[in-house]
């Protein structure tokens, strides 16, 4: 009987050991997890107001994740195609440098570049156009993340003239409180990109050395640039608010008198919307 018990215990121990070994093998299944790739940016804007010929721009496609944290040891082959919703015409506003429809992230690398030519002399001076590029993977163990599968490249040939001095006023919602900031400059910091003197109702210099915000003018539609701290110093959530009646993502518009732009600031006590009016002086 004692020998039988010892034999039974030995079998149970072997079974438990085998179970542990199987569990230890589970991470090996990670090898079947696909490599994740995609565009590094969802959107880009190219603004040119004179014909300087074809300008090459490069857009990165990179490895976003892998089963073991290492680069792929073989080429990752990708297909790219132009979305039918694009308004820019290949051969006019742009050309692909390599018109093959394929892109390769080389073995043991983590990125590839998709180059295009911007035909600066063929951009529409009256409105923006864009090409939407879709990405798909052909390698069996690589997939394109839905989040990074599409990139929109916008071409702008209309030059903004917003730089100047403006009488600035605002309305704070939902309280509907009005205020005036007096005359302030709006400065062009890059092509069609501008910076204000203040944000909200706080006088210049009362909060910090730079209390303004940057925005982009694309043929009369204004967009507050992302990834800006409030007044370049505070961590409050803030950013542009959809301007009524405008395309998605537009925070303001150019008017006959100047421009209007809307944004929101989140405080511990609640969220305010600021509807700002700039009248050129």
ZABA-985511 format. One record per residue (C-alpha): residue number from 1; residue in one letter; x negated, y, z. Coordinates in Angstrom, 1 decimal. Each point is the difference from the previous one (the first is absolute). Layout:
N
+-----+-----+--------+--------+--------+
!   n ! res !      u !      v !      w !
+-----+-----+--------+--------+--------+
! NUM !   A !      X !      Y !      Z !
...
+-----+-----+--------+--------+--------+
% end
This chain:
281
+-----+-----+--------+--------+--------+
!   n ! res !      u !      v !      w !
+-----+-----+--------+--------+--------+
!   1 !   X !    0.0 !    0.0 !    0.0 !
!   2 !   X !   -2.9 !    2.3 !    0.9 !
!   3 !   X !   -1.6 !   -0.6 !   -3.4 !
!   4 !   X !    3.3 !    0.7 !   -1.7 !
!   5 !   X !    0.3 !    3.3 !    1.7 !
!   6 !   X !   -3.6 !    1.0 !   -0.9 !
!   7 !   X !    0.7 !   -1.0 !   -3.6 !
!   8 !   X !    3.2 !    2.0 !   -0.1 !
!   9 !   X !   -1.7 !    3.1 !    1.4 !
!  10 !   X !   -2.8 !   -0.3 !   -2.6 !
!  11 !   X !    2.6 !   -0.1 !   -2.8 !
!  12 !   X !    1.8 !    3.1 !    1.4 !
!  13 !   X !   -3.3 !    1.9 !    0.4 !
!  14 !   X !   -0.9 !   -0.9 !   -3.6 !
!  15 !   X !    3.3 !    1.2 !   -1.2 !
!  16 !   X !   -0.3 !    3.3 !    1.9 !
!  17 !   X !   -3.5 !    0.5 !   -1.4 !
!  18 !   X !    1.2 !   -0.6 !   -3.5 !
!  19 !   X !    2.8 !    2.5 !    0.6 !
!  20 !   X !   -2.5 !    2.6 !    1.1 !
!  21 !   X !   -2.1 !   -0.6 !   -3.1 !
!  22 !   X !    3.0 !    0.5 !   -2.2 !
!  23 !   X !    0.8 !    3.3 !    1.7 !
!  24 !   X !   -3.6 !    1.1 !   -0.4 !
!  25 !   X !    0.4 !   -0.6 !   -3.8 !
!  26 !   X !    2.9 !    2.4 !   -0.3 !
!  27 !   X !   -2.2 !    3.1 !   -0.7 !
!  28 !   X !   -1.3 !   -1.9 !   -3.1 !
!  29 !   X !    3.4 !    0.7 !   -1.5 !
!  30 !   X !   -0.9 !    3.7 !    0.0 !
!  31 !   X !   -2.1 !   -0.8 !   -3.1 !
!  32 !   X !    3.3 !   -0.3 !   -1.9 !
!  33 !   X !    1.0 !    3.5 !    1.0 !
!  34 !   X !   -0.2 !    2.2 !   -3.1 !
!  35 !   X !   -2.4 !    2.9 !   -0.5 !
!  36 !   X !    1.9 !    3.3 !    0.1 !
!  37 !   X !   -0.9 !    2.7 !   -2.6 !
!  38 !   X !    1.5 !    3.3 !   -1.1 !
!  39 !   X !   -0.5 !    3.7 !   -0.9 !
!  40 !   X !   -1.8 !    2.2 !    2.5 !
!  41 !   X !    2.5 !    2.8 !   -0.5 !
!  42 !   X !    3.6 !    0.2 !   -1.0 !
!  43 !   X !   -0.2 !    3.3 !   -1.9 !
!  44 !   X !   -2.5 !    2.5 !   -1.5 !
!  45 !   X !    0.3 !    3.3 !   -1.8 !
!  46 !   X !   -2.1 !    1.4 !   -2.8 !
!  47 !   X !    0.4 !    3.7 !   -0.7 !
!  48 !   X !   -1.7 !    1.7 !   -3.0 !
!  49 !   X !    0.8 !    3.3 !   -1.6 !
!  50 !   X !   -2.4 !    0.1 !   -2.9 !
!  51 !   X !   -1.3 !   -2.5 !   -2.5 !
!  52 !   X !   -3.4 !   -1.3 !    1.2 !
!  53 !   X !    0.4 !   -3.3 !   -1.8 !
!  54 !   X !    0.6 !   -3.4 !    1.4 !
!  55 !   X !   -0.9 !   -0.3 !    3.7 !
!  56 !   X !   -0.6 !   -3.4 !    1.5 !
!  57 !   X !    1.7 !   -0.8 !    3.3 !
!  58 !   X !   -0.4 !   -3.2 !    1.9 !
!  59 !   X !    2.5 !   -1.7 !    2.4 !
!  60 !   X !   -1.0 !   -2.7 !    2.4 !
!  61 !   X !    1.6 !   -3.4 !    0.4 !
!  62 !   X !   -1.3 !   -1.9 !    3.0 !
!  63 !   X !    0.1 !   -3.0 !    2.2 !
!  64 !   X !    2.4 !    0.7 !    2.8 !
!  65 !   X !   -0.2 !   -3.3 !    1.9 !
!  66 !   X !   -1.5 !   -3.5 !   -0.2 !
!  67 !   X !    0.5 !   -3.2 !    2.0 !
!  68 !   X !   -3.4 !    0.1 !    1.7 !
!  69 !   X !   -0.9 !    3.7 !   -0.2 !
!  70 !   X !   -2.5 !   -0.5 !   -2.8 !
!  71 !   X !   -0.1 !    1.1 !   -3.6 !
!  72 !   X !    1.2 !   -2.4 !   -2.7 !
!  73 !   X !   -2.7 !   -2.2 !   -1.4 !
!  74 !   X !    1.6 !    0.0 !   -3.5 !
!  75 !   X !    1.3 !    2.6 !   -2.3 !
!  76 !   X !    3.5 !    1.3 !    0.8 !
!  77 !   X !    1.8 !    0.7 !   -3.3 !
!  78 !   X !    2.8 !    2.5 !   -0.1 !
!  79 !   X !    2.4 !    1.2 !   -2.6 !
!  80 !   X !    1.1 !    3.6 !   -0.2 !
!  81 !   X !    2.9 !    1.4 !   -2.1 !
!  82 !   X !    1.8 !    3.3 !   -0.6 !
!  83 !   X !    3.4 !    0.2 !    1.6 !
!  84 !   X !    2.9 !    0.9 !   -2.4 !
!  85 !   X !    1.0 !    2.8 !    2.4 !
!  86 !   X !   -3.2 !    1.9 !   -0.9 !
!  87 !   X !    0.4 !    3.4 !   -1.7 !
!  88 !   X !   -3.6 !    0.5 !   -1.1 !
!  89 !   X !   -0.9 !   -1.4 !   -3.4 !
!  90 !   X !   -3.1 !   -2.1 !   -0.5 !
!  91 !   X !   -2.1 !    1.7 !   -2.7 !
!  92 !   X !    1.3 !    3.4 !    0.9 !
!  93 !   X !   -0.4 !    0.9 !    3.7 !
!  94 !   X !   -2.3 !   -3.0 !    0.8 !
!  95 !   X !   -1.8 !   -3.0 !   -1.4 !
!  96 !   X !   -1.3 !   -3.1 !    1.7 !
!  97 !   X !   -3.8 !   -0.2 !   -0.2 !
!  98 !   X !    0.2 !   -3.8 !   -0.5 !
!  99 !   X !    3.4 !   -0.8 !   -1.5 !
! 100 !   X !   -0.1 !   -3.7 !    0.8 !
! 101 !   X !    2.8 !   -0.2 !    2.6 !
! 102 !   X !   -2.3 !   -1.9 !    2.3 !
! 103 !   X !   -2.2 !    1.0 !    3.0 !
! 104 !   X !   -2.5 !   -2.1 !    1.8 !
! 105 !   X !   -1.2 !    0.2 !    3.6 !
! 106 !   X !   -3.4 !   -1.7 !   -0.3 !
! 107 !   X !   -0.9 !   -3.0 !    2.1 !
! 108 !   X !   -1.4 !    1.1 !    3.5 !
! 109 !   X !    1.3 !    3.5 !   -0.6 !
! 110 !   X !    3.0 !    1.7 !    1.6 !
! 111 !   X !    1.1 !    2.5 !   -2.6 !
! 112 !   X !    0.3 !    0.9 !   -3.7 !
! 113 !   X !    0.6 !    3.3 !   -1.8 !
! 114 !   X !    2.7 !    0.7 !   -2.5 !
! 115 !   X !   -1.3 !    2.9 !   -2.2 !
! 116 !   X !    2.3 !    2.2 !   -2.1 !
! 117 !   X !   -0.6 !    3.0 !   -2.2 !
! 118 !   X !    2.0 !    3.2 !    0.7 !
! 119 !   X !    0.5 !    1.8 !   -3.2 !
! 120 !   X !   -0.2 !    3.5 !    1.4 !
! 121 !   X !    1.0 !    1.7 !   -3.3 !
! 122 !   X !    3.3 !   -1.9 !   -0.2 !
! 123 !   X !    1.6 !    0.6 !    3.4 !
! 124 !   X !    3.5 !    1.5 !    0.0 !
! 125 !   X !   -0.2 !    3.6 !    1.1 !
! 126 !   X !    3.7 !    0.1 !    1.0 !
! 127 !   X !    0.4 !   -3.1 !    2.2 !
! 128 !   X !   -1.9 !   -3.0 !    1.5 !
! 129 !   X !   -0.1 !   -3.4 !   -1.6 !
! 130 !   X !   -1.1 !   -3.2 !    1.6 !
! 131 !   X !   -1.1 !   -3.5 !   -0.7 !
! 132 !   X !    1.0 !   -2.8 !    2.3 !
! 133 !   X !   -2.4 !   -3.0 !    0.1 !
! 134 !   X !    1.1 !   -3.4 !    1.3 !
! 135 !   X !   -2.5 !   -2.5 !    1.3 !
! 136 !   X !    0.3 !   -3.8 !    0.1 !
! 137 !   X !   -2.4 !   -2.8 !    0.8 !
! 138 !   X !   -0.8 !   -3.0 !   -2.3 !
! 139 !   X !   -2.4 !   -1.8 !    2.4 !
! 140 !   X !    1.8 !   -2.9 !    1.7 !
! 141 !   X !   -1.0 !    0.9 !    3.6 !
! 142 !   X !    0.3 !    3.8 !   -0.3 !
! 143 !   X !    3.2 !    2.1 !    0.2 !
! 144 !   X !    0.7 !    3.7 !   -0.4 !
! 145 !   X !    1.6 !    1.5 !    3.1 !
! 146 !   X !    3.3 !    1.6 !   -0.8 !
! 147 !   X !   -1.1 !    3.1 !    1.9 !
! 148 !   X !   -3.0 !    0.5 !   -2.3 !
! 149 !   X !    1.3 !   -1.4 !   -3.3 !
! 150 !   X !    0.9 !    3.3 !   -1.6 !
! 151 !   X !   -1.8 !    3.3 !   -0.6 !
! 152 !   X !    1.4 !    3.2 !   -1.5 !
! 153 !   X !   -2.4 !    2.4 !   -1.7 !
! 154 !   X !    1.4 !    3.4 !   -0.7 !
! 155 !   X !   -1.3 !    2.4 !   -2.7 !
! 156 !   X !    0.6 !    3.8 !    0.6 !
! 157 !   X !   -0.7 !    2.6 !   -2.7 !
! 158 !   X !    2.0 !    2.9 !    1.6 !
! 159 !   X !   -2.2 !    2.2 !    2.1 !
! 160 !   X !    1.5 !    1.4 !    3.2 !
! 161 !   X !   -0.2 !    3.7 !    0.8 !
! 162 !   X !    1.1 !   -0.1 !    3.6 !
! 163 !   X !   -3.2 !    1.5 !    1.6 !
! 164 !   X !    0.8 !    3.4 !    1.5 !
! 165 !   X !    1.6 !    1.8 !    3.0 !
! 166 !   X !    3.5 !   -0.9 !    1.2 !
! 167 !   X !    2.6 !    1.3 !    2.5 !
! 168 !   X !    0.6 !   -3.2 !    2.0 !
! 169 !   X !    3.2 !   -0.9 !    1.9 !
! 170 !   X !    1.6 !   -3.1 !    1.3 !
! 171 !   X !    3.1 !   -1.7 !    1.4 !
! 172 !   X !   -0.3 !   -2.7 !    2.7 !
! 173 !   X !    2.6 !   -2.7 !   -0.1 !
! 174 !   X !    2.1 !   -1.3 !    1.6 !
! 175 !   X !    0.0 !    3.1 !    2.3 !
! 176 !   X !    0.2 !    2.2 !   -3.1 !
! 177 !   X !   -2.4 !    2.6 !    1.5 !
! 178 !   X !   -1.6 !    2.4 !   -2.5 !
! 179 !   X !   -3.4 !    1.6 !    0.3 !
! 180 !   X !   -2.5 !    2.1 !   -2.1 !
! 181 !   X !   -3.7 !   -0.4 !   -0.3 !
! 182 !   X !   -0.7 !    3.2 !   -1.9 !
! 183 !   X !   -2.3 !    0.0 !   -3.0 !
! 184 !   X !   -2.4 !   -2.9 !   -0.4 !
! 185 !   X !   -2.5 !   -1.2 !   -2.7 !
! 186 !   X !    0.4 !   -3.2 !   -1.8 !
! 187 !   X !   -3.4 !   -1.2 !   -1.3 !
! 188 !   X !   -0.8 !   -2.4 !   -2.9 !
! 189 !   X !   -2.4 !   -2.6 !    1.3 !
! 190 !   X !    0.0 !   -2.3 !   -3.1 !
! 191 !   X !    1.8 !   -0.3 !   -3.3 !
! 192 !   X !    3.7 !    0.6 !    0.8 !
! 193 !   X !   -0.7 !   -0.6 !    3.7 !
! 194 !   X !    0.6 !    2.8 !    2.5 !
! 195 !   X !   -0.5 !    0.7 !    3.7 !
! 196 !   X !    2.2 !    2.2 !    2.2 !
! 197 !   X !   -1.1 !    2.1 !    3.0 !
! 198 !   X !    2.5 !   -1.4 !    2.5 !
! 199 !   X !    2.4 !   -2.8 !    0.8 !
! 200 !   X !    3.2 !    0.6 !    1.8 !
! 201 !   X !    0.7 !    3.2 !    2.1 !
! 202 !   X !   -3.4 !    0.2 !    1.7 !
! 203 !   X !   -2.1 !    3.1 !   -0.9 !
! 204 !   X !   -3.3 !   -0.5 !   -1.7 !
! 205 !   X !   -2.8 !   -0.6 !    2.5 !
! 206 !   X !    2.3 !   -0.9 !    2.9 !
! 207 !   X !   -0.5 !   -3.7 !   -0.3 !
! 208 !   X !   -3.3 !   -0.5 !   -1.7 !
! 209 !   X !   -2.3 !    1.2 !   -2.8 !
! 210 !   X !    2.0 !   -1.6 !   -2.8 !
! 211 !   X !    3.8 !   -0.3 !    0.6 !
! 212 !   X !    0.9 !   -0.4 !   -3.7 !
! 213 !   X !    1.0 !   -3.0 !   -2.1 !
! 214 !   X !   -0.9 !   -1.1 !   -3.6 !
! 215 !   X !    2.5 !   -0.6 !   -2.8 !
! 216 !   X !    0.0 !   -0.8 !   -3.7 !
! 217 !   X !    1.9 !    1.7 !   -2.7 !
! 218 !   X !    0.8 !   -2.3 !   -2.9 !
! 219 !   X !    1.8 !    2.2 !   -2.6 !
! 220 !   X !    2.2 !    1.7 !    2.6 !
! 221 !   X !    0.6 !   -3.0 !    2.3 !
! 222 !   X !   -1.9 !    0.3 !    3.3 !
! 223 !   X !   -1.3 !   -2.9 !    2.1 !
! 224 !   X !   -1.6 !    0.3 !    3.4 !
! 225 !   X !   -3.2 !   -2.1 !   -0.1 !
! 226 !   X !    0.0 !   -3.1 !    2.2 !
! 227 !   X !   -2.4 !   -0.8 !    2.9 !
! 228 !   X !   -0.1 !    3.5 !    1.5 !
! 229 !   X !    0.0 !    0.7 !    3.7 !
! 230 !   X !    2.4 !    2.5 !    1.2 !
! 231 !   X !   -1.8 !    3.4 !   -0.2 !
! 232 !   X !   -3.1 !   -2.2 !   -0.5 !
! 233 !   X !   -0.2 !   -0.7 !    3.8 !
! 234 !   X !    3.2 !   -1.6 !    1.4 !
! 235 !   X !    1.1 !   -3.6 !   -0.3 !
! 236 !   X !    3.7 !    0.7 !   -0.3 !
! 237 !   X !    1.7 !   -1.8 !   -2.8 !
! 238 !   X !    0.7 !    2.4 !   -2.8 !
! 239 !   X !    0.3 !    0.3 !   -3.7 !
! 240 !   X !    2.0 !    1.0 !   -3.0 !
! 241 !   X !    3.8 !   -0.4 !   -0.1 !
! 242 !   X !    1.9 !   -0.8 !   -3.2 !
! 243 !   X !    1.1 !    3.3 !   -1.7 !
! 244 !   X !    3.7 !   -0.1 !   -0.8 !
! 245 !   X !    0.8 !   -0.8 !   -3.7 !
! 246 !   X !   -3.7 !   -0.7 !   -0.9 !
! 247 !   X !   -1.6 !   -3.3 !   -1.1 !
! 248 !   X !   -1.0 !   -2.4 !    2.7 !
! 249 !   X !   -3.1 !    1.0 !    1.9 !
! 250 !   X !    0.4 !    3.8 !   -0.8 !
! 251 !   X !   -0.2 !    2.2 !    3.1 !
! 252 !   X !    0.4 !    3.4 !   -1.7 !
! 253 !   X !    0.5 !    1.9 !   -3.2 !
! 254 !   X !   -1.4 !    3.1 !   -1.7 !
! 255 !   X !    2.7 !    2.8 !   -0.3 !
! 256 !   X !    0.3 !    3.3 !   -1.8 !
! 257 !   X !   -1.1 !    1.8 !    3.2 !
! 258 !   X !   -2.7 !   -2.4 !    1.2 !
! 259 !   X !    0.6 !   -3.5 !    1.4 !
! 260 !   X !    1.8 !   -1.9 !    2.6 !
! 261 !   X !   -1.3 !   -3.1 !    1.9 !
! 262 !   X !    1.4 !   -2.2 !    2.8 !
! 263 !   X !   -1.7 !   -2.0 !    2.7 !
! 264 !   X !    0.7 !   -1.7 !    3.3 !
! 265 !   X !   -1.8 !   -0.1 !    3.3 !
! 266 !   X !    0.7 !   -2.5 !    2.7 !
! 267 !   X !   -0.2 !    1.1 !    3.6 !
! 268 !   X !    0.6 !   -1.9 !    3.3 !
! 269 !   X !    3.3 !    1.9 !    0.3 !
! 270 !   X !    1.1 !   -0.9 !   -3.6 !
! 271 !   X !   -0.6 !    0.6 !   -3.7 !
! 272 !   X !    0.2 !    3.4 !   -1.7 !
! 273 !   X !    0.3 !    0.8 !   -3.7 !
! 274 !   X !   -1.6 !    3.1 !   -1.3 !
! 275 !   X !    1.4 !    1.6 !   -3.1 !
! 276 !   X !   -2.6 !    2.4 !   -1.2 !
! 277 !   X !    0.3 !    2.9 !   -2.5 !
! 278 !   X !   -2.9 !    1.7 !   -1.6 !
! 279 !   X !    0.7 !    3.3 !   -1.9 !
! 280 !   X !   -2.9 !    1.3 !   -2.1 !
! 281 !   X !   -1.1 !    3.5 !    0.8 !
+-----+-----+--------+--------+--------+
% end
